[in-house]
């Protein structure tokens, strides 16, 4: 596997804090595999009716260019109010790279990834990549975390899959799928996939990002849900208004004889 290095390298800072206690700050090195992983075995065409719009999650580095995405965790045993945080960060280019990989992964599943929010789409997928530090001052426990959150488009119209479904019936059907697939607190309008990878100090952004997508879409019950949704949960069309009976023709006026 050929690996491409990104970022500035690994930076590990150990800051001494009174009485010998210390915290860590780790900035990982982003690597990228040379080949995309094989797709999981899901029902053919299960996701081909979906249209997705992919963007950075609010507050991520794609929205504030040049800032790494860092996670913070209080040092184990520190008192409330103590500023004793471990810190883990990913390089500044990680999120933009991950978004491109997520889009590519969706297309591999046969999903239409729209280019503009003005295009019809079913879900906005918000992507985030951050560092996850431990509560112990141990840099070998630091992880990189990718998350892909699916949020239903409020204005999904008849040209989209969600817009053609009965929201109540489809929502109830999705609840059973969410339990089977292990989506914690997942619903038809909001569900997510997450992946973690050790960052000691390097991590593979292609594997990390692909796994965040696969941890949602590899579930066979989810693929079958979207494959059969139009048939099982069609939106009811309003009944046509009854035709009005024509008004009775008034009788001709009576003629007066002389």
Secondary structure, DSSP 8 states (H G I E B T S, - for coil): ---EE-SS--EEEEEEETTTEEEEEEE-EEEE-SS--------TTTTTT-EEEEEE-TTSTTTSTT--EEEEEE-TT--TT---EEEEEE-TTHHHHHHHHHHHHHHHTT-EE-SSTTS--SEEEEEEEEEE--SSS-GGG-EEEEEEEEEE-TT--TTSTGGGB-HHHHHHHHHHHHHHHT-TT-BTTEEEEEEEEE-SSEEEHHHHHHHHHHHHHT-HHHHHHHHHHHHHSB------------------------
